[in-house]
Amino acid sequence: MAETEVSHIRIDKWLWAARFFKTRSLAAAAVTGGKVKVNGERVKAAKAIRLDDELSIHVGPYEYAVRVLDLSGRRGPAPEAALLYAESVQSKTARKELAARFYAERIYDSH
């Protein structure tokens, strides 16, 4: 799956290939709207990312803090897409806690 001969790729294409967004245009809109940062900075959709770049990605109410492990412009199955990045432990924990809070609020509101 790895396109090892590629040293960089557009951020919008990578976000789509990594399955953070359903389409490249949604990925580009998120980048333009400031929902994606590369190494702590706002960027444009054409920004080239490289291996080991740190990304902060807001999708709805959730935030992902990931490190780029591989570059691909091909959108494959979810298990392959998950190999493109490593999410920080703090990021996973925060997302799980937020999801649990949403779930608890929904159950509480339904009664």
MIPABA-540164 format. One record per atom (N, C-alpha, C): residue number from 1; residue in one letter; chain; atom name; z, y, x. Coordinates in nm, 4 decimals, decimal comma, always signed. Each point is the difference from the previous one (the first is absolute). Layout:
N
k / r / c / a / w / v / u
NUM / A / A / CA / Z / Y / X
...
//
This chain:
111
k / r / c / a / w / v / u
1 / M / A / N / +0,0000 / -0,1188 / +0,0822
1 / M / A / CA / +0,0000 / +0,1188 / -0,0822
1 / M / A / C / +0,0000 / +0,1249 / +0,0865
2 / A / A / N / +0,0680 / -0,0038 / +0,1103
2 / A / A / CA / +0,0157 / +0,1179 / +0,0838
2 / A / A / C / -0,1342 / +0,0476 / +0,0525
3 / E / A / N / -0,0148 / +0,1300 / -0,0034
3 / E / A / CA / -0,1184 / +0,0607 / +0,0584
3 / E / A / C / +0,0429 / +0,0568 / +0,1343
4 / T / A / N / +0,0323 / -0,0881 / +0,0926
4 / T / A / CA / +0,0612 / +0,0404 / +0,1259
4 / T / A / C / -0,0879 / +0,0916 / +0,0835
5 / E / A / N / -0,1309 / -0,0026 / -0,0203
5 / E / A / CA / -0,0859 / +0,0891 / +0,0775
5 / E / A / C / +0,0098 / +0,1440 / -0,0495
6 / V / A / N / +0,0608 / +0,0212 / -0,1147
6 / V / A / CA / +0,0167 / +0,1343 / -0,0560
6 / V / A / C / +0,1311 / +0,0578 / +0,0522
7 / S / A / N / -0,0063 / +0,1226 / +0,0571
7 / S / A / CA / +0,1211 / +0,0615 / +0,0526
7 / S / A / C / +0,0637 / +0,0979 / -0,0984
8 / H / A / N / -0,0752 / +0,0379 / -0,1038
8 / H / A / CA / +0,0542 / +0,0900 / -0,1018
8 / H / A / C / -0,0801 / -0,0164 / -0,1297
9 / I / A / N / +0,0591 / +0,0463 / -0,1102
9 / I / A / CA / -0,0645 / -0,0087 / -0,1304
9 / I / A / C / +0,0520 / +0,1143 / -0,0865
10 / R / A / N / -0,0804 / +0,0431 / -0,0948
10 / R / A / CA / +0,0432 / +0,1069 / -0,0911
10 / R / A / C / +0,1226 / -0,0449 / -0,0781
11 / I / A / N / +0,0939 / +0,0920 / -0,0185
11 / I / A / CA / +0,1240 / -0,0324 / -0,0712
11 / I / A / C / -0,0261 / -0,0450 / -0,1432
12 / D / A / N / -0,0928 / +0,0651 / -0,0710
12 / D / A / CA / -0,0255 / -0,0386 / -0,1391
12 / D / A / C / -0,0560 / -0,1413 / -0,0092
13 / K / A / N / -0,0859 / -0,0361 / +0,0931
13 / K / A / CA / -0,0575 / -0,1347 / +0,0006
13 / K / A / C / +0,1070 / -0,1051 / +0,0320
14 / W / A / N / +0,0873 / +0,0312 / +0,0957
14 / W / A / CA / +0,1064 / -0,0934 / +0,0369
14 / W / A / C / +0,0996 / -0,0189 / -0,1156
15 / L / A / N / +0,0380 / +0,1090 / -0,0651
15 / L / A / CA / +0,0940 / -0,0098 / -0,1131
15 / L / A / C / -0,0567 / -0,0863 / -0,1118
16 / W / A / N / -0,1300 / +0,0112 / -0,0232
16 / W / A / CA / -0,0666 / -0,0820 / -0,1012
16 / W / A / C / -0,0022 / -0,1462 / +0,0453
17 / A / A / N / -0,0364 / -0,0244 / +0,1258
17 / A / A / CA / -0,0062 / -0,1370 / +0,0523
17 / A / A / C / +0,1380 / -0,0653 / +0,0014
18 / A / A / N / +0,1054 / +0,0804 / +0,0246
18 / A / A / CA / +0,1367 / -0,0513 / +0,0041
18 / A / A / C / +0,0600 / -0,0126 / -0,1399
19 / R / A / N / -0,0784 / +0,0347 / -0,1013
19 / R / A / CA / +0,0371 / -0,0151 / -0,1411
19 / R / A / C / +0,1143 / +0,0898 / -0,0463
20 / F / A / N / +0,0118 / +0,1174 / +0,0591
20 / F / A / CA / +0,0959 / +0,0973 / -0,0509
20 / F / A / C / -0,0583 / +0,0732 / -0,1202
21 / F / A / N / -0,1348 / +0,0091 / -0,0056
21 / F / A / CA / -0,0690 / +0,0659 / -0,1102
21 / F / A / C / -0,1177 / -0,0866 / -0,0444
22 / K / A / N / -0,0326 / +0,0069 / -0,1293
22 / K / A / CA / -0,1050 / -0,0862 / -0,0552
22 / K / A / C / -0,1401 / +0,0415 / +0,0418
23 / T / A / N / -0,0186 / +0,1296 / +0,0258
23 / T / A / CA / -0,1319 / +0,0472 / +0,0418
23 / T / A / C / +0,0139 / +0,0938 / +0,1196
24 / R / A / N / -0,1103 / +0,0164 / +0,0726
24 / R / A / CA / +0,0021 / +0,0946 / +0,1121
24 / R / A / C / +0,0173 / +0,1417 / -0,0490
25 / S / A / N / -0,0552 / +0,0308 / -0,1170
25 / S / A / CA / +0,0136 / +0,1370 / -0,0505
25 / S / A / C / +0,1461 / +0,0297 / -0,0361
26 / L / A / N / +0,0726 / -0,0979 / -0,0530
26 / L / A / CA / +0,1431 / +0,0205 / -0,0263
26 / L / A / C / +0,0765 / +0,0181 / +0,1307
27 / A / A / N / -0,0367 / -0,0770 / +0,1015
27 / A / A / CA / +0,0632 / +0,0130 / +0,1310
27 / A / A / C / -0,0270 / +0,1387 / +0,0582
28 / A / A / N / -0,1244 / +0,0447 / -0,0098
28 / A / A / CA / -0,0370 / +0,1321 / +0,0520
28 / A / A / C / +0,0748 / +0,1102 / -0,0745
29 / A / A / N / +0,0129 / -0,0141 / -0,1326
29 / A / A / CA / +0,0717 / +0,1001 / -0,0796
29 / A / A / C / +0,1480 / +0,0042 / +0,0390
30 / A / A / N / +0,0587 / -0,1153 / +0,0271
30 / A / A / CA / +0,1402 / -0,0050 / +0,0413
30 / A / A / C / +0,0187 / +0,0689 / +0,1352
31 / V / A / N / -0,0923 / -0,0235 / +0,0923
31 / V / A / CA / +0,0079 / +0,0630 / +0,1315
31 / V / A / C / -0,0145 / +0,1510 / -0,0147
32 / T / A / N / -0,0997 / +0,0436 / -0,0763
32 / T / A / CA / -0,0241 / +0,1428 / -0,0214
32 / T / A / C / +0,1188 / +0,0662 / -0,0689
33 / G / A / N / +0,0640 / -0,0735 / -0,0915
33 / G / A / CA / +0,1136 / +0,0531 / -0,0742
33 / G / A / C / +0,1311 / -0,0038 / +0,0760
34 / G / A / N / -0,0018 / -0,0416 / +0,1262
34 / G / A / CA / +0,1211 / +0,0002 / +0,0803
34 / G / A / C / +0,0905 / -0,1203 / -0,0216
35 / K / A / N / -0,0503 / -0,1027 / -0,0669
35 / K / A / CA / +0,0802 / -0,1195 / -0,0271
35 / K / A / C / +0,0013 / -0,0971 / +0,1174
36 / V / A / N / -0,0818 / +0,0265 / +0,1008
36 / V / A / CA / -0,0083 / -0,0873 / +0,1173
36 / V / A / C / +0,0142 / +0,0865 / +0,1245
37 / K / A / N / +0,0881 / -0,0429 / +0,0899
37 / K / A / CA / +0,0165 / +0,0699 / +0,1274
37 / K / A / C / -0,0222 / -0,0994 / +0,1131
38 / V / A / N / -0,0598 / +0,0476 / +0,1065
38 / V / A / CA / -0,0241 / -0,0807 / +0,1188
38 / V / A / C / +0,0839 / +0,0590 / +0,1125
39 / N / A / N / +0,0890 / -0,0807 / +0,0531
39 / N / A / CA / +0,0916 / +0,0450 / +0,1056
39 / N / A / C / +0,0713 / +0,1293 / -0,0398
40 / G / A / N / +0,0389 / +0,0077 / -0,1287
40 / G / A / CA / +0,0782 / +0,1126 / -0,0497
40 / G / A / C / -0,0789 / +0,1229 / -0,0404
41 / E / A / N / -0,1326 / -0,0047 / +0,0099
41 / E / A / CA / -0,0812 / +0,1176 / -0,0310
41 / E / A / C / -0,0980 / -0,0265 / -0,1130
42 / R / A / N / -0,0207 / +0,1047 / -0,0831
42 / R / A / CA / -0,1038 / -0,0091 / -0,1031
42 / R / A / C / -0,1355 / -0,0046 / +0,0679
43 / V / A / N / -0,0909 / -0,0779 / -0,0578
43 / V / A / CA / -0,1329 / -0,0152 / +0,0595
43 / V / A / C / -0,1058 / +0,0063 / -0,1091
44 / K / A / N / -0,1246 / +0,0016 / +0,0425
44 / K / A / CA / -0,1124 / -0,0056 / -0,0938
44 / K / A / C / -0,0460 / -0,1450 / -0,0130
45 / A / A / N / -0,0768 / -0,0297 / -0,1055
45 / A / A / CA / -0,0443 / -0,1363 / -0,0276
45 / A / A / C / -0,0864 / -0,0576 / +0,1122
46 / A / A / N / -0,0663 / +0,0851 / +0,0753
46 / A / A / CA / -0,0860 / -0,0476 / +0,1083
46 / A / A / C / +0,0777 / -0,0251 / +0,1293
47 / K / A / N / +0,1298 / +0,0242 / -0,0002
47 / K / A / CA / +0,0824 / -0,0198 / +0,1203
47 / K / A / C / -0,0131 / -0,1434 / +0,0496
48 / A / A / N / -0,0254 / -0,0139 / +0,1276
48 / A / A / CA / -0,0096 / -0,1330 / +0,0609
48 / A / A / C / +0,1393 / -0,0452 / +0,0399
49 / I / A / N / +0,0378 / -0,1186 / -0,0462
49 / I / A / CA / +0,1282 / -0,0560 / +0,0415
49 / I / A / C / -0,0239 / -0,1072 / +0,1053
50 / R / A / N / +0,1037 / -0,0281 / +0,0752
50 / R / A / CA / -0,0087 / -0,0970 / +0,1092
50 / R / A / C / +0,1170 / -0,0974 / -0,0106
51 / L / A / N / -0,0059 / -0,1046 / +0,0780
51 / L / A / CA / +0,1091 / -0,0970 / +0,0031
51 / L / A / C / +0,1302 / +0,0711 / +0,0362
52 / D / A / N / +0,1079 / -0,0451 / -0,0596
52 / D / A / CA / +0,1359 / +0,0519 / +0,0227
52 / D / A / C / +0,0264 / +0,1366 / -0,0599
53 / D / A / N / -0,0938 / +0,0581 / -0,0750
53 / D / A / CA / +0,0298 / +0,1237 / -0,0719
53 / D / A / C / +0,1053 / -0,0298 / -0,1056
54 / E / A / N / +0,0883 / +0,0976 / -0,0226
54 / E / A / CA / +0,1041 / -0,0109 / -0,1023
54 / E / A / C / -0,0479 / +0,0751 / -0,1237
55 / L / A / N / -0,0008 / -0,0694 / -0,1150
55 / L / A / CA / -0,0461 / +0,0609 / -0,1242
55 / L / A / C / +0,1137 / +0,0086 / -0,1011
56 / S / A / N / +0,0022 / +0,1086 / -0,0733
56 / S / A / CA / +0,0901 / +0,0174 / -0,1134
56 / S / A / C / -0,0912 / +0,0121 / -0,1217
57 / I / A / N / +0,0141 / -0,0944 / -0,0943
57 / I / A / CA / -0,0921 / -0,0078 / -0,1132
57 / I / A / C / +0,0791 / +0,0042 / -0,1304
58 / H / A / N / -0,0277 / +0,0991 / -0,0842
58 / H / A / CA / +0,0635 / +0,0096 / -0,1313
58 / H / A / C / -0,0959 / -0,0555 / -0,1041
59 / V / A / N / +0,0443 / -0,1027 / -0,0719
59 / V / A / CA / -0,0777 / -0,0586 / -0,1091
59 / V / A / C / +0,0910 / +0,0020 / -0,1220
60 / G / A / N / -0,0304 / +0,0909 / -0,0937
60 / G / A / CA / +0,0893 / +0,0165 / -0,1144
60 / G / A / C / +0,1366 / +0,0445 / +0,0505
61 / P / A / N / +0,1070 / -0,0611 / -0,0502
61 / P / A / CA / +0,1343 / +0,0402 / +0,0435
61 / P / A / C / +0,0425 / -0,0652 / +0,1320
62 / Y / A / N / -0,0816 / -0,0876 / +0,0524
62 / Y / A / CA / +0,0376 / -0,0768 / +0,1186
62 / Y / A / C / -0,0572 / +0,0609 / +0,1275
63 / E / A / N / +0,0756 / -0,0175 / +0,1096
63 / E / A / CA / -0,0470 / +0,0446 / +0,1309
63 / E / A / C / +0,0008 / -0,1196 / +0,0942
64 / Y / A / N / -0,1095 / -0,0148 / +0,0722
64 / Y / A / CA / -0,0140 / -0,1050 / +0,1000
64 / Y / A / C / -0,0009 / +0,0651 / +0,1371
65 / A / A / N / +0,0776 / -0,0535 / +0,0925
65 / A / A / CA / -0,0037 / +0,0429 / +0,1397
65 / A / A / C / -0,0533 / -0,1197 / +0,0784
66 / V / A / N / -0,1233 / +0,0132 / +0,0492
66 / V / A / CA / -0,0650 / -0,1140 / +0,0654
66 / V / A / C / -0,0553 / +0,0391 / +0,1368
67 / R / A / N / -0,0180 / -0,1029 / +0,0829
67 / R / A / CA / -0,0645 / +0,0154 / +0,1301
67 / R / A / C / -0,1293 / -0,0801 / -0,0038
68 / V / A / N / -0,1086 / +0,0605 / +0,0441
68 / V / A / CA / -0,1309 / -0,0646 / -0,0024
68 / V / A / C / -0,0049 / -0,1088 / +0,1072
69 / L / A / N / -0,0253 / -0,1247 / -0,0445
69 / L / A / CA / -0,0084 / -0,1133 / +0,0920
69 / L / A / C / -0,1437 / -0,0415 / +0,0290
70 / D / A / N / -0,0891 / +0,0268 / -0,0955
70 / D / A / CA / -0,1394 / -0,0401 / +0,0153
70 / D / A / C / -0,0875 / +0,0966 / -0,0777
71 / L / A / N / -0,1260 / +0,0079 / +0,0386
71 / L / A / CA / -0,0958 / +0,0894 / -0,0648
71 / L / A / C / -0,1059 / -0,0827 / -0,0703
72 / S / A / N / -0,0247 / +0,0321 / -0,1261
72 / S / A / CA / -0,1058 / -0,0675 / -0,0740
72 / S / A / C / -0,0511 / +0,0931 / -0,1084
73 / G / A / N / -0,1285 / -0,0018 / -0,0199
73 / G / A / CA / -0,0619 / +0,0761 / -0,1072
73 / G / A / C / -0,0445 / -0,0914 / -0,1126
74 / R / A / N / +0,0344 / -0,1287 / +0,0128
74 / R / A / CA / -0,0386 / -0,0982 / -0,1008
74 / R / A / C / +0,1213 / -0,0308 / -0,0870
75 / R / A / N / -0,0188 / +0,0090 / -0,1308
75 / R / A / CA / +0,1086 / -0,0287 / -0,0932
75 / R / A / C / -0,0007 / -0,1491 / -0,0303
76 / G / A / N / +0,0991 / -0,0696 / +0,0514
76 / G / A / CA / +0,0107 / -0,1437 / -0,0214
76 / G / A / C / +0,1135 / -0,0318 / -0,0942
77 / P / A / N / +0,0380 / -0,1260 / -0,0067
77 / P / A / CA / +0,1116 / -0,0415 / -0,0852
77 / P / A / C / +0,1305 / +0,0656 / +0,0458
78 / A / A / N / +0,0952 / +0,0107 / -0,0912
78 / A / A / CA / +0,1274 / +0,0652 / +0,0294
78 / A / A / C / +0,0713 / -0,0583 / +0,1223
79 / P / A / N / +0,0037 / -0,1326 / +0,0172
79 / P / A / CA / +0,0680 / -0,0520 / +0,1201
79 / P / A / C / -0,0642 / +0,0480 / +0,1306
80 / E / A / N / -0,1320 / +0,0138 / +0,0013
80 / E / A / CA / -0,0683 / +0,0531 / +0,1187
80 / E / A / C / +0,0301 / +0,1481 / +0,0172
81 / A / A / N / +0,0010 / +0,0744 / -0,1093
81 / A / A / CA / +0,0267 / +0,1435 / +0,0064
81 / A / A / C / +0,1400 / +0,0265 / +0,0548
82 / A / A / N / +0,0956 / -0,0842 / -0,0348
82 / A / A / CA / +0,1380 / +0,0177 / +0,0466
82 / A / A / C / +0,0116 / -0,0151 / +0,1515
83 / L / A / N / -0,0969 / -0,0628 / +0,0642
83 / L / A / CA / +0,0027 / -0,0165 / +0,1451
83 / L / A / C / -0,0437 / +0,1266 / +0,0743
84 / L / A / N / -0,0497 / +0,0981 / -0,0735
84 / L / A / CA / -0,0472 / +0,1234 / +0,0622
84 / L / A / C / +0,1143 / +0,0935 / +0,0386
85 / Y / A / N / +0,1203 / -0,0227 / -0,0544
85 / Y / A / CA / +0,1108 / +0,0925 / +0,0237
85 / Y / A / C / +0,1337 / -0,0736 / +0,0001
86 / A / A / N / +0,1000 / +0,0692 / +0,0552
86 / A / A / CA / +0,1381 / -0,0489 / -0,0041
86 / A / A / C / +0,0826 / +0,1094 / -0,0658
87 / E / A / N / +0,0692 / -0,0356 / -0,1067
87 / E / A / CA / +0,0844 / +0,0974 / -0,0697
87 / E / A / C / +0,1401 / -0,0033 / +0,0590
88 / S / A / N / +0,0600 / +0,1166 / +0,0154
88 / S / A / CA / +0,1344 / +0,0061 / +0,0569
88 / S / A / C / +0,1017 / -0,0610 / -0,0962
89 / V / A / N / +0,1091 / -0,0507 / +0,0550
89 / V / A / CA / +0,1064 / -0,0601 / -0,0805
89 / V / A / C / +0,0595 / +0,1036 / -0,0947
90 / Q / A / N / +0,0204 / +0,1229 / +0,0486
90 / Q / A / CA / +0,0554 / +0,1063 / -0,0846
90 / Q / A / C / -0,0919 / +0,0294 / -0,1182
91 / S / A / N / -0,1300 / -0,0008 / +0,0242
91 / S / A / CA / -0,0974 / +0,0260 / -0,1050
91 / S / A / C / +0,0066 / -0,1086 / -0,1078
92 / K / A / N / +0,0027 / -0,1266 / +0,0424
92 / K / A / CA / +0,0076 / -0,1113 / -0,0958
92 / K / A / C / +0,1281 / +0,0085 / -0,0821
93 / T / A / N / +0,1122 / +0,0268 / +0,0667
93 / T / A / CA / +0,1293 / +0,0080 / -0,0676
93 / T / A / C / +0,0004 / +0,1133 / -0,1029
94 / A / A / N / -0,0490 / +0,1161 / +0,0391
94 / A / A / CA / -0,0022 / +0,1151 / -0,0912
94 / A / A / C / -0,0879 / -0,0284 / -0,1221
95 / R / A / N / -0,1167 / -0,0631 / +0,0216
95 / R / A / CA / -0,0870 / -0,0318 / -0,1130
95 / R / A / C / +0,0652 / -0,1007 / -0,0946
96 / K / A / N / +0,0650 / -0,1029 / +0,0561
96 / K / A / CA / +0,0662 / -0,1008 / -0,0838
96 / K / A / C / +0,1144 / +0,0618 / -0,0795
97 / E / A / N / +0,0769 / +0,0890 / +0,0630
97 / E / A / CA / +0,1095 / +0,0668 / -0,0707
97 / E / A / C / -0,0528 / +0,0884 / -0,1120
98 / L / A / N / -0,1078 / +0,0720 / +0,0252
98 / L / A / CA / -0,0591 / +0,0858 / -0,1025
98 / L / A / C / -0,0535 / -0,0839 / -0,1155
99 / A / A / N / -0,0668 / -0,1109 / +0,0311
99 / A / A / CA / -0,0520 / -0,0887 / -0,1044
99 / A / A / C / +0,1135 / -0,0576 / -0,0825
100 / A / A / N / +0,1096 / -0,0388 / +0,0634
100 / A / A / CA / +0,1157 / -0,0545 / -0,0716
100 / A / A / C / +0,0606 / +0,1069 / -0,0907
101 / R / A / N / +0,0052 / +0,1235 / +0,0485
101 / R / A / CA / +0,0543 / +0,1092 / -0,0824
101 / R / A / C / -0,0887 / +0,0247 / -0,1222
102 / F / A / N / -0,1308 / +0,0015 / +0,0202
102 / F / A / CA / -0,0920 / +0,0169 / -0,1123
102 / F / A / C / +0,0177 / -0,1125 / -0,1013
103 / Y / A / N / +0,0126 / -0,1221 / +0,0502
103 / Y / A / CA / +0,0172 / -0,1161 / -0,0879
103 / Y / A / C / +0,1303 / +0,0126 / -0,0784
104 / A / A / N / +0,1076 / +0,0368 / +0,0666
104 / A / A / CA / +0,1295 / +0,0134 / -0,0668
104 / A / A / C / -0,0043 / +0,1116 / -0,1045
105 / E / A / N / -0,0629 / +0,1109 / +0,0310
105 / E / A / CA / -0,0116 / +0,1096 / -0,0954
105 / E / A / C / -0,0813 / -0,0405 / -0,1220
106 / R / A / N / -0,1042 / -0,0804 / +0,0213
106 / R / A / CA / -0,0840 / -0,0441 / -0,1109
106 / R / A / C / +0,0802 / -0,0931 / -0,0918
107 / I / A / N / +0,0788 / -0,0904 / +0,0581
107 / I / A / CA / +0,0818 / -0,0916 / -0,0807
107 / I / A / C / +0,1060 / +0,0808 / -0,0742
108 / Y / A / N / +0,0641 / +0,0939 / +0,0670
108 / Y / A / CA / +0,1043 / +0,0809 / -0,0626
108 / Y / A / C / -0,0579 / +0,0834 / -0,1139
109 / D / A / N / -0,1192 / +0,0570 / +0,0202
109 / D / A / CA / -0,0625 / +0,0840 / -0,1023
109 / D / A / C / -0,0469 / -0,0815 / -0,1207
110 / S / A / N / -0,0281 / -0,1269 / +0,0191
110 / S / A / CA / -0,0513 / -0,0811 / -0,1112
110 / S / A / C / +0,1111 / -0,0434 / -0,0949
111 / H / A / N / +0,1247 / +0,0157 / +0,0384
111 / H / A / CA / +0,1115 / -0,0404 / -0,0869
111 / H / A / C / +0,0544 / +0,1128 / -0,0785
//
